[in-house]
Amino acid sequence: MAITCDVAILGGGTGGYVAAIRAAQLGKEVVIIERDKLGGTCLHRGCIPSKSLLRSAEVYSEINESESYGIETTGVTLRFGKVQERKNAVVDQLYQGVQYLMRKNKITVIQGSGRIIGPSIFSPKSGAVAVELEDGEVETIVPTNLIIATGSRPRVLPGLEPDGRYILSSDEALQLEELPESMLIIGGGVIGMEWASMLHDFGVKVTVVEAADRILPTEDADIAREMEKLMTKRGIDILTGCRIQTETYQAADGRITIKAAKGEQVLEIQASQMLVSVGRVANVEDIGIGNTDIKLERGFIKVNEHLQTGEPHIYAIGDCIGGLQLAHAASHEGIAAVQHIAGQENHTTQPHLIPRCIYTRPEAASVGYTEQEAREQGIKVKTGKFPFSAIGKSLVYGSRDGFVKVVADSETNDILGVHMIGTHVTDLISEAALAQLLDATPWEVGQLVHPHPTLSEILGEAMLAVDGQAIGM
C-alpha cells in the first residue's frame, strides 16, 4: 500500500529537515526520505564536525600562545583522539535534537534510498518516490508536492581519487585517527583554507596549492590578499597560479610526491597526505530525474524563482541546485519552497545577500557584492575600511589583524557589500546583512550606538569611513 502525504522531501539534510518542520507547522502531512542520517552533510560531514575541530585547534593554539596574556603553561599535550571524541559528541547531541524535532512535529521519516518514478498506477503524474528500504523491501510515497534536497559531495580530481590513506576528501579527513606530519591541500577555497588553518594550529606542516591567481577567488580581493598574508605569516606555504600535474602523483613509504606547474617552473611537492578540496558536485544521479521533465544545468537541478523544477509540483533546494552551497542558504530555500507550496506570501533573499563565512584563524565573513563585482556592473563605488588594530576589544582579545571593508554606491549611497577579516567576524556579519536587507545607508549604520568596548564597534567605524567620518583613525 502506497503512503500518501502533502509534502515528501527527498533528503533529510539541513534544507530538507527545515523544510519538513515548516511544512508541518503549516498543517501539512510530511514524509522525509533519507538514505543515511538526518542532518546530512552539514551535521555529519561538514559544518558541525569541522567547526568542532577548528575550535579545538584554536584552543590548542591559544594555550601555546598564552604567555602573551601573562599565563605560563607547561606540559601541554594534544590528544587528537579526545579531540575527535568531542567532535563526535557534539554531532551526536545535535543529531538527537534533529530526531526529536521530527517526533515533535509528527514528521514521518523513512530510512532508505529514494528514486522518483514517472506516471504509474500510484499517480497520474511523476513525483511519487519508490524507496528501497534497508531490508530490501520497496515502499512507495505519493505526495502532492515533492521537494528534492539531495545535497552534494566532494568533487573528485581524476587520477587523485580518495583512498582514505594518502588521498583524502573532506569526508575522510574528518575521520583521521591521528594527525599527519604534513598535508598538501589542493584548492585554496573556503574548505581548503579552513583545513589549512586547523591543521597548522594542530602542528601539521601545511602546503596549499591553488590554480587561480589568489586564494579565496570568490571573495573580495582585499580579503583574499589579507588572508594569504596572515596565513603565510603563520607558516603556511601557499602556492597560487599553480596547477597540479595529476599524472605525476606517486605514493610510497608513508609519503606522497606530486608535481605542480607554475608558469614555466615545475615544482615537486612532498607530504604525508593530500587533501583534495576543489568544490562539490550535486547528488543528482540515481534519483530518477530521467523519469521527469526536470532539467539539469551544469550538473545542477534547474529551478525558477520559486524553486520549482520543470515539473511545477516538484521543487528543489540546497546544494543540488548550485548557487551558494551553504547550510543556511538551503534552510532558507526550504522554507521558501514550502511557503510557496502553501500559497503564502514569500520572501526569497537574493543570493548575494546571504552571508558567507570562513572559519579560519582569523575568520572572514562577507555579504553583498565585492568591489570588483560592483564595478563590473558599471556602478560607481566608494569604499570605507577600518582596522581591528584600532578597536580596543580586538586588542583585549590579543588580535591586531584584519579589517572591515564597506562597498557603497557613490550615487545612491546604498550599501553594496561588507567584507570582514578578523577575530569573531562570523558573529558580526549578521548586522551588515540586516542593514542591506533594510536598505540602510552607511551613514545610518554609523549612527547606531555600538556599545564599547565591543568588536561590533568596527562596523560602525567602517561605515563612517565610507565618507571619511570614522572617529577612531
LUMSEKOL-646349 format. One record per residue (C-alpha): residue number from 1; residue in three letters; x, y, z. Coordinates in Angstrom, 1 decimal, m for minus. Example, Ala and Ser with C-alpha at 12.3 -4.5 7.8 and 13.67 -1.06 7.14 Angstrom:
2
- 1	ala	12.3	m4.5	7.8
- 2	ser	13.7	m1.1	7.1
! end
This chain:
473
- 1	met	0.0	0.0	0.0
- 2	ala	1.4	3.4	m1.0
- 3	ile	1.9	6.1	1.6
- 4	thr	0.2	9.4	0.6
- 5	cys	1.1	12.8	2.0
- 6	asp	1.0	16.5	1.3
- 7	val	4.8	17.0	1.0
- 8	ala	7.5	14.5	0.6
- 9	ile	11.2	15.5	0.9
- 10	leu	13.9	13.5	m0.7
- 11	gly	16.9	14.2	1.5
- 12	gly	17.0	14.9	5.2
- 13	gly	19.9	17.4	5.4
- 14	thr	19.7	20.9	6.7
- 15	gly	17.5	22.1	3.9
- 16	gly	15.3	19.0	3.9
- 17	tyr	14.5	18.8	7.6
- 18	val	14.0	22.5	8.0
- 19	ala	11.5	22.4	5.1
- 20	ala	9.8	19.5	6.7
- 21	ile	9.4	21.4	10.0
- 22	arg	8.0	24.4	8.3
- 23	ala	5.6	22.3	6.3
- 24	ala	4.4	20.6	9.5
- 25	gln	3.9	24.0	11.1
- 26	leu	1.6	24.9	8.2
- 27	gly	m0.5	21.8	8.8
- 28	lys	0.9	19.6	6.1
- 29	glu	1.4	15.9	6.4
- 30	val	5.1	15.4	5.7
- 31	val	7.4	12.5	4.9
- 32	ile	11.2	12.7	4.8
- 33	ile	13.1	10.1	2.8
- 34	glu	16.8	9.8	3.9
- 35	arg	19.2	7.1	2.9
- 36	asp	21.8	7.9	5.6
- 37	lys	21.3	10.1	8.7
- 38	leu	19.1	13.1	9.3
- 39	gly	21.2	16.2	9.3
- 40	gly	23.0	15.4	6.1
- 41	thr	26.4	16.7	5.2
- 42	cys	26.3	19.8	7.4
- 43	leu	25.7	17.8	10.6
- 44	his	27.8	14.7	9.9
- 45	arg	30.4	15.5	7.3
- 46	gly	30.6	19.3	7.1
- 47	cys	29.7	22.4	9.1
- 48	ile	29.4	21.0	12.6
- 49	pro	32.3	18.4	12.8
- 50	ser	34.7	20.7	11.0
- 51	lys	33.9	23.7	13.3
- 52	ser	34.3	21.4	16.3
- 53	leu	37.8	20.5	15.1
- 54	leu	38.6	24.1	14.3
- 55	arg	37.5	25.2	17.9
- 56	ser	39.8	22.5	19.4
- 57	ala	42.7	23.7	17.2
- 58	glu	42.0	27.3	18.2
- 59	val	42.1	26.4	21.9
- 60	tyr	45.3	24.5	21.5
- 61	ser	46.9	27.4	19.7
- 62	glu	45.7	29.9	22.3
- 63	ile	47.2	27.8	25.1
- 64	asn	50.5	27.6	23.3
- 65	glu	50.4	31.4	22.9
- 66	ser	49.2	32.1	26.5
- 67	glu	52.4	33.6	27.6
- 68	ser	51.5	36.8	25.7
- 69	tyr	48.5	37.0	28.1
- 70	gly	50.7	36.7	31.2
- 71	ile	49.9	33.0	31.6
- 72	glu	52.8	30.5	31.6
- 73	thr	51.9	26.9	30.9
- 74	thr	53.9	23.7	30.9
- 75	gly	53.3	20.1	29.7
- 76	val	50.5	21.0	27.2
- 77	thr	49.6	17.8	25.3
- 78	leu	47.4	17.4	22.3
- 79	arg	45.3	14.2	22.5
- 80	phe	43.8	14.1	19.0
- 81	gly	41.7	11.0	19.9
- 82	lys	39.9	13.1	22.5
- 83	val	39.5	15.9	20.0
- 84	gln	37.7	13.5	17.8
- 85	glu	35.6	12.2	20.7
- 86	arg	34.5	15.8	21.5
- 87	lys	33.6	16.3	17.8
- 88	asn	31.5	13.1	17.8
- 89	ala	29.8	14.1	21.0
- 90	val	28.7	17.5	19.6
- 91	val	27.4	15.8	16.4
- 92	asp	25.6	13.1	18.4
- 93	gln	23.9	15.7	20.6
- 94	leu	22.7	17.7	17.6
- 95	tyr	21.6	14.5	15.8
- 96	gln	19.4	13.6	18.7
- 97	gly	18.0	17.1	18.6
- 98	val	17.0	16.7	14.9
- 99	gln	15.4	13.4	15.6
- 100	tyr	13.4	15.0	18.5
- 101	leu	12.2	17.7	16.2
- 102	met	10.9	15.1	13.8
- 103	arg	8.9	13.5	16.5
- 104	lys	7.7	16.8	17.9
- 105	asn	6.4	17.9	14.6
- 106	lys	4.9	14.5	13.7
- 107	ile	7.0	14.1	10.6
- 108	thr	7.3	10.6	9.2
- 109	val	11.0	9.6	8.5
- 110	ile	11.6	6.7	6.1
- 111	gln	15.1	5.3	6.0
- 112	gly	16.1	4.2	2.5
- 113	ser	17.2	5.2	m1.0
- 114	gly	14.5	7.1	m2.9
- 115	arg	14.0	7.2	m6.6
- 116	ile	11.4	9.4	m8.3
- 117	ile	9.1	7.5	m10.6
- 118	gly	7.1	8.6	m13.6
- 119	pro	3.3	8.3	m14.1
- 120	ser	2.2	5.0	m12.7
- 121	ile	m0.7	3.1	m11.0
- 122	phe	0.2	5.2	m7.9
- 123	ser	m0.1	8.6	m9.5
- 124	pro	m1.1	10.0	m13.0
- 125	lys	1.9	12.4	m12.8
- 126	ser	5.6	11.9	m12.0
- 127	gly	6.7	12.7	m8.5
- 128	ala	6.0	9.6	m6.5
- 129	val	9.1	8.1	m4.9
- 130	ala	10.0	4.4	m4.7
- 131	val	12.1	3.9	m1.5
- 132	glu	14.3	0.9	m1.2
- 133	leu	14.4	0.1	2.5
- 134	glu	17.3	m1.4	4.4
- 135	asp	15.7	m4.9	4.3
- 136	gly	15.4	m4.8	0.5
- 137	glu	11.6	m4.1	0.5
- 138	val	10.3	m1.2	m1.5
- 139	glu	7.9	1.5	m0.1
- 140	thr	6.1	4.0	m2.4
- 141	ile	5.5	7.5	m1.3
- 142	val	2.9	9.5	m3.2
- 143	pro	3.0	13.2	m2.3
- 144	thr	1.0	16.2	m3.6
- 145	asn	4.3	18.0	m3.8
- 146	leu	7.9	16.8	m3.7
- 147	ile	11.0	18.7	m2.6
- 148	ile	14.3	17.4	m3.8
- 149	ala	17.1	18.1	m1.2
- 150	thr	19.7	15.6	m2.1
- 151	gly	22.7	17.8	m1.4
- 152	ser	26.2	17.4	m2.7
- 153	arg	29.5	15.6	m2.3
- 154	pro	33.2	16.5	m2.7
- 155	arg	34.4	16.9	m6.3
- 156	val	37.0	14.3	m7.3
- 157	leu	40.0	15.1	m9.4
- 158	pro	40.6	12.2	m12.0
- 159	gly	43.8	10.5	m11.0
- 160	leu	43.5	11.7	m7.4
- 161	glu	40.5	9.7	m6.2
- 162	pro	40.3	9.5	m2.3
- 163	asp	41.8	6.3	m1.0
- 164	gly	41.5	7.1	2.7
- 165	arg	45.2	6.7	3.3
- 166	tyr	47.2	9.0	1.1
- 167	ile	44.5	11.0	m0.7
- 168	leu	41.6	12.4	1.3
- 169	ser	38.5	14.4	0.6
- 170	ser	37.0	16.4	3.5
- 171	asp	34.9	13.4	4.3
- 172	glu	37.9	11.2	5.0
- 173	ala	39.8	14.0	6.7
- 174	leu	37.1	14.3	9.3
- 175	gln	37.7	10.7	10.3
- 176	leu	41.5	11.0	10.8
- 177	glu	42.6	8.9	13.8
- 178	glu	46.0	10.6	14.0
- 179	leu	47.5	13.8	12.6
- 180	pro	49.9	13.5	9.7
- 181	glu	53.3	15.2	9.8
- 182	ser	52.5	17.2	6.7
- 183	met	49.5	17.8	4.5
- 184	leu	49.3	19.0	0.9
- 185	ile	45.9	20.8	0.3
- 186	ile	44.7	21.0	m3.3
- 187	gly	42.4	24.0	m3.5
- 188	gly	42.6	27.4	m1.7
- 189	gly	38.8	28.0	m1.5
- 190	val	36.8	28.2	1.7
- 191	ile	37.1	24.5	2.7
- 192	gly	40.8	24.2	1.8
- 193	met	41.7	27.3	3.8
- 194	glu	39.7	26.2	6.8
- 195	trp	41.6	22.9	6.8
- 196	ala	44.9	24.6	6.3
- 197	ser	44.3	26.9	9.3
- 198	met	43.1	24.0	11.5
- 199	leu	45.9	21.6	10.7
- 200	his	48.5	24.2	11.1
- 201	asp	47.2	25.0	14.6
- 202	phe	47.4	21.3	15.4
- 203	gly	51.1	21.4	14.4
- 204	val	50.9	19.9	10.9
- 205	lys	53.1	21.3	8.2
- 206	val	50.7	22.6	5.5
- 207	thr	51.1	23.5	1.9
- 208	val	48.2	24.9	m0.1
- 209	val	48.1	24.8	m4.0
- 210	glu	45.6	26.9	m5.8
- 211	ala	45.1	27.1	m9.5
- 212	ala	43.7	30.6	m9.5
- 213	asp	46.0	33.7	m9.1
- 214	arg	44.8	34.0	m5.4
- 215	ile	43.2	32.0	m2.7
- 216	leu	39.5	32.6	m1.9
- 217	pro	38.9	33.6	m5.5
- 218	thr	35.2	34.3	m4.9
- 219	glu	35.8	36.8	m2.0
- 220	asp	36.8	40.4	m2.2
- 221	ala	40.4	40.8	m3.4
- 222	asp	41.4	42.8	m0.3
- 223	ile	40.1	40.0	1.9
- 224	ala	42.0	37.3	m0.1
- 225	arg	45.2	39.3	0.0
- 226	glu	45.0	39.8	3.7
- 227	met	44.2	36.1	4.3
- 228	glu	47.1	35.0	2.3
- 229	lys	49.4	37.4	4.1
- 230	leu	48.3	36.3	7.6
- 231	met	48.4	32.6	6.7
- 232	thr	51.8	32.9	5.3
- 233	lys	52.9	34.8	8.4
- 234	arg	51.8	31.9	10.5
- 235	gly	54.0	29.5	8.4
- 236	ile	51.5	28.0	5.9
- 237	asp	53.0	27.6	2.4
- 238	ile	50.7	28.9	m0.2
- 239	leu	51.3	28.4	m4.0
- 240	thr	48.9	30.3	m6.2
- 241	gly	48.6	30.2	m10.0
- 242	cys	49.9	26.6	m9.7
- 243	arg	48.3	23.6	m11.4
- 244	ile	48.8	20.1	m10.1
- 245	gln	50.0	17.6	m12.6
- 246	thr	47.9	14.6	m11.5
- 247	glu	49.8	12.1	m13.7
- 248	thr	52.9	12.7	m11.6
- 249	tyr	51.4	11.5	m8.4
- 250	gln	53.2	8.8	m6.5
- 251	ala	52.8	7.3	m3.1
- 252	ala	55.1	5.1	m1.1
- 253	asp	56.5	4.6	2.4
- 254	gly	54.1	7.0	4.0
- 255	arg	54.8	9.9	1.6
- 256	ile	53.2	11.3	m1.4
- 257	thr	55.0	13.1	m4.2
- 258	ile	53.4	15.2	m6.9
- 259	lys	54.5	18.0	m9.3
- 260	ala	52.8	21.3	m9.9
- 261	ala	53.4	23.8	m12.8
- 262	lys	53.7	27.5	m12.0
- 263	gly	54.3	29.2	m15.3
- 264	glu	57.5	27.7	m16.8
- 265	gln	58.5	26.4	m13.4
- 266	val	57.7	22.9	m12.3
- 267	leu	57.7	22.3	m8.5
- 268	glu	57.9	18.9	m6.8
- 269	ile	55.9	18.7	m3.6
- 270	gln	56.1	16.1	m0.9
- 271	ala	53.8	15.5	2.0
- 272	ser	52.5	12.7	4.3
- 273	gln	49.0	13.0	2.9
- 274	met	47.0	15.1	0.4
- 275	leu	43.6	16.7	0.9
- 276	val	41.7	17.4	m2.3
- 277	ser	39.3	20.3	m1.9
- 278	val	38.2	21.5	m5.3
- 279	gly	34.5	22.1	m4.8
- 280	arg	31.4	20.0	m4.6
- 281	val	29.1	18.3	m7.1
- 282	ala	25.3	17.8	m6.8
- 283	asn	23.9	14.4	m5.8
- 284	val	21.5	14.0	m8.8
- 285	glu	22.5	10.6	m10.0
- 286	asp	20.2	7.6	m9.4
- 287	ile	17.3	9.6	m8.0
- 288	gly	15.0	9.2	m11.1
- 289	ile	15.4	12.6	m12.7
- 290	gly	15.1	10.9	m16.1
- 291	asn	11.6	9.9	m15.2
- 292	thr	10.5	13.5	m15.1
- 293	asp	10.7	16.8	m17.0
- 294	ile	13.3	18.1	m14.6
- 295	lys	16.3	19.8	m16.4
- 296	leu	19.9	19.9	m15.3
- 297	glu	22.2	22.9	m15.9
- 298	arg	25.9	22.4	m15.4
- 299	gly	25.2	19.4	m13.3
- 300	phe	22.7	21.0	m11.0
- 301	ile	18.9	20.9	m11.0
- 302	lys	17.4	24.0	m12.7
- 303	val	14.7	25.8	m10.8
- 304	asn	12.7	29.1	m11.2
- 305	glu	12.5	31.9	m8.7
- 306	his	10.0	29.9	m6.6
- 307	leu	12.4	26.9	m6.6
- 308	gln	10.1	24.9	m8.9
- 309	thr	11.7	22.5	m11.4
- 310	gly	10.4	21.7	m14.9
- 311	glu	7.6	19.9	m13.0
- 312	pro	5.7	22.7	m11.1
- 313	his	4.7	20.3	m8.3
- 314	ile	8.4	19.2	m7.8
- 315	tyr	10.7	21.7	m6.1
- 316	ala	14.5	21.5	m5.4
- 317	ile	16.6	23.3	m2.8
- 318	gly	20.1	23.4	m1.4
- 319	asp	23.4	22.2	m2.8
- 320	cys	21.7	20.2	m5.6
- 321	ile	20.6	23.4	m7.3
- 322	gly	24.0	25.0	m7.2
- 323	gly	24.5	28.7	m6.2
- 324	leu	25.6	29.2	m2.7
- 325	gln	26.2	25.8	m1.2
- 326	leu	25.7	26.8	2.3
- 327	ala	23.6	25.2	5.0
- 328	his	21.8	28.4	5.9
- 329	ala	21.0	29.1	2.3
- 330	ala	19.5	25.6	2.0
- 331	ser	17.4	26.1	5.1
- 332	his	16.1	29.5	3.7
- 333	glu	15.3	27.8	0.4
- 334	gly	13.5	25.0	2.1
- 335	ile	11.2	27.5	4.0
- 336	ala	10.7	29.5	0.8
- 337	ala	9.7	26.4	m1.2
- 338	val	7.2	25.2	1.5
- 339	gln	5.6	28.6	1.8
- 340	his	5.1	28.8	m2.0
- 341	ile	3.5	25.3	m1.8
- 342	ala	1.2	26.6	0.9
- 343	gly	0.3	29.7	m1.2
- 344	gln	1.7	32.1	1.3
- 345	glu	3.4	35.3	0.5
- 346	asn	7.1	34.6	0.4
- 347	his	10.3	36.5	0.7
- 348	thr	13.2	35.0	m1.2
- 349	thr	16.5	36.6	m0.4
- 350	gln	18.8	37.3	m3.4
- 351	pro	21.8	35.0	m3.3
- 352	his	24.3	37.8	m2.9
- 353	leu	22.5	39.0	0.2
- 354	ile	23.1	35.7	2.0
- 355	pro	26.1	36.0	4.4
- 356	arg	29.2	33.9	3.7
- 357	cys	31.5	32.8	6.5
- 358	ile	35.0	31.3	6.6
- 359	tyr	36.1	29.8	9.9
- 360	thr	39.9	30.2	9.6
- 361	arg	42.0	31.9	12.2
- 362	pro	41.4	34.8	11.7
- 363	glu	37.9	34.4	10.4
- 364	ala	36.5	36.0	7.3
- 365	ala	32.9	36.9	6.5
- 366	ser	31.0	38.8	3.8
- 367	val	27.7	39.8	2.4
- 368	gly	26.7	41.5	m0.8
- 369	tyr	28.9	42.3	m3.8
- 370	thr	32.7	42.5	m3.8
- 371	glu	34.2	45.8	m5.0
- 372	gln	35.1	44.1	m8.3
- 373	glu	31.6	42.7	m8.9
- 374	ala	30.1	46.1	m8.2
- 375	arg	32.5	47.9	m10.7
- 376	glu	31.8	45.2	m13.3
- 377	gln	28.1	46.1	m13.1
- 378	gly	29.0	49.7	m14.0
- 379	ile	28.4	51.0	m10.5
- 380	lys	30.4	54.0	m9.3
- 381	val	31.6	52.8	m5.9
- 382	lys	33.1	54.3	m2.8
- 383	thr	34.6	52.3	0.0
- 384	gly	35.5	52.5	3.6
- 385	lys	37.9	50.4	5.6
- 386	phe	38.7	50.3	9.3
- 387	pro	41.3	48.1	11.0
- 388	phe	40.9	45.9	14.0
- 389	ser	44.1	47.3	15.4
- 390	ala	42.1	50.4	16.3
- 391	ile	39.4	48.5	18.2
- 392	gly	40.0	48.2	21.9
- 393	lys	38.2	44.9	22.3
- 394	ser	40.2	43.3	19.5
- 395	leu	43.5	44.2	21.3
- 396	val	42.0	42.8	24.5
- 397	tyr	41.4	39.5	22.6
- 398	gly	45.1	39.6	21.6
- 399	ser	44.5	40.3	17.9
- 400	arg	45.5	43.3	15.8
- 401	asp	45.0	41.6	12.4
- 402	gly	42.2	42.3	9.9
- 403	phe	39.7	44.9	8.9
- 404	val	36.2	45.6	7.8
- 405	lys	35.6	47.0	4.3
- 406	val	32.3	48.6	3.2
- 407	val	31.5	48.9	m0.5
- 408	ala	28.7	51.5	m1.3
- 409	asp	27.1	53.2	m4.3
- 410	ser	28.6	56.7	m4.5
- 411	glu	25.4	58.0	m6.3
- 412	thr	22.6	56.3	m4.3
- 413	asn	24.6	55.7	m1.1
- 414	asp	23.3	52.1	m0.9
- 415	ile	25.4	49.6	0.8
- 416	leu	26.6	47.1	m1.9
- 417	gly	28.7	44.8	0.2
- 418	val	30.5	44.3	3.5
- 419	his	33.7	42.3	3.8
- 420	met	35.4	41.4	7.1
- 421	ile	38.5	39.6	8.2
- 422	gly	39.5	39.4	11.9
- 423	thr	38.5	37.9	15.2
- 424	his	34.9	36.6	15.5
- 425	val	33.7	38.3	12.3
- 426	thr	31.4	35.4	11.6
- 427	asp	29.4	36.6	14.6
- 428	leu	29.5	40.2	13.3
- 429	ile	28.3	39.8	9.7
- 430	ser	24.6	39.5	10.5
- 431	glu	24.3	43.2	11.4
- 432	ala	25.7	44.0	7.9
- 433	ala	23.3	41.6	6.3
- 434	leu	20.4	43.1	8.1
- 435	ala	21.5	46.6	7.1
- 436	gln	21.4	45.6	3.5
- 437	leu	18.1	43.8	3.8
- 438	leu	16.6	47.0	5.3
- 439	asp	18.3	49.2	2.6
- 440	ala	20.2	51.1	5.2
- 441	thr	22.9	53.6	4.2
- 442	pro	26.4	53.6	5.6
- 443	trp	25.6	56.8	7.5
- 444	glu	22.5	55.2	9.1
- 445	val	24.5	52.2	10.4
- 446	gly	27.2	54.6	11.5
- 447	gln	24.7	56.4	13.7
- 448	leu	23.8	53.3	15.6
- 449	val	25.3	53.5	19.0
- 450	his	27.6	50.4	19.2
- 451	pro	28.5	49.5	22.8
- 452	his	32.1	50.0	24.0
- 453	pro	34.3	48.0	24.2
- 454	thr	33.0	45.5	21.7
- 455	leu	34.1	44.1	18.4
- 456	ser	30.9	45.4	16.8
- 457	glu	32.2	49.0	17.0
- 458	ile	34.3	48.2	13.9
- 459	leu	31.2	48.0	11.7
- 460	gly	30.1	51.5	12.7
- 461	glu	33.5	52.9	12.2
- 462	ala	33.9	51.2	8.7
- 463	met	30.5	52.6	7.7
- 464	leu	31.5	56.1	8.7
- 465	ala	34.8	55.6	6.9
- 466	val	33.0	55.4	3.6
- 467	asp	32.5	59.2	3.8
- 468	gly	35.7	59.9	5.6
- 469	gln	34.0	60.3	9.0
- 470	ala	35.5	57.5	11.0
- 471	ile	36.3	58.6	14.6
- 472	gly	39.0	56.1	15.6
- 473	met	41.6	56.8	13.0
! end
